[in-house]
Amino acid sequence: MSSRYLVITSWPDLDGAKAQARDWIEQKLAASVNILPAMDSIYRWRGKLREGREHKIFIKTHESRLDELRRRIRAAHPYETAEILCFEIDSGDQDYFDWIDASTR
């Protein structure tokens, strides 16, 4: 049985997020990308409290494309350390799974 993944990342600007989303889809690294509206993020970086605006990105992909997608996110990301969280999708609609498979083949 093949596996599908939900990959979560964030991007500091909407135009950059959209450009990356289009690239991931065109390269068949993702079946679908959702970009949420800007949100405020508060975090610690290099010992200091930081704040910034970011867009959360949800990417649906197939296990066979996961490593390349992660590599592409790291290579293009403007942050020194990109958020890349990968969750295996363990249940869902089979028709949707089939669409993910076909879209990333």
N, C-alpha and C positions, 0 to 999 in steps of 0.2 A: 504494500500500500504506500503510495506516495504521500508526502506531507506538505501541508501549506503553512505559511507563516504570516503573522502580522508583525511588521517591523515598525517601530516608533522612533522618530527622530524629531529634531526641532531645527528651525532655520531663522536667522535674524530678520530677514526681509521677505516680503511676499513675492516680489519679482524673481528673486533667487530661488525661492521654494518652487515656484511654478516652472521655471526653466529646468530645474533638476527633475521635477515630476515628469515633464514632457520627455526628457532624455531617458529616464528609467523606463517609461512606457514604450518609447520608440525602440529601445534596445531589448525589449521583452524581458527586462529584469523585474518588472512589476505588471500585474494585471490591472491594478487600480491604486490611485493615490488620492487621499483626502487631506486637504490643507485647512486647518481650522483658523479662525480669525486670530488676530494678534492677542497675546496674553502677556501678563506681567510675570516674570520669573525672578525669584529671589534665591540666591545660592552662594556657597562659599567657594572662592577660587583663589588659590595660592595664599590662603590664610586670611583673605579679606572678604567681607560680606559685599556681594554685588547684586545689582538689579538690572534688568533689561527687558526689552520687548522681544517676543519670539512667536513664531507660528509652529504649532504642533503638527506633525505630519504622520499620517497612518498609511502604511504601504502593505498591500496584499501581494504575496509572491509564492512561488513554489520552492521547495527545498533545494532543487537543482540549480536555482538562480541566486540563492541566499549569499554564498561567499562572494560572488562577483558584485552583487548589490552592496554588500557591506564595504567592499574595497572601493567602489565608486563613491559611496557616501563619504568615506574618510578622505579620499583624494580631492573631492570638490568642496568639502565643508570649510567654511571660513574660520571655524573655531579650531584651536589647537587640539582639543579633545572633543570629538563629536559624540553626541548622545546617539547610541545605536542599541536599541532594546529589541530582542527577537523572541517572539512567543509562538510556539507551535500551536496551531489551531486544531484542537482535538475533537471538535464536533461542529456540525453545521449542515447546511443544505448541500446535498450531493450535486445538484445542478450548478450551484455556485462554485463548488470545488472543481467541477469539470470545466467551467469557464476560466477559472484561474489557470488550470493546467494548459488549456488551449492557448490562452493569452501569453503565456510565458514560454511556450515551446519554440 
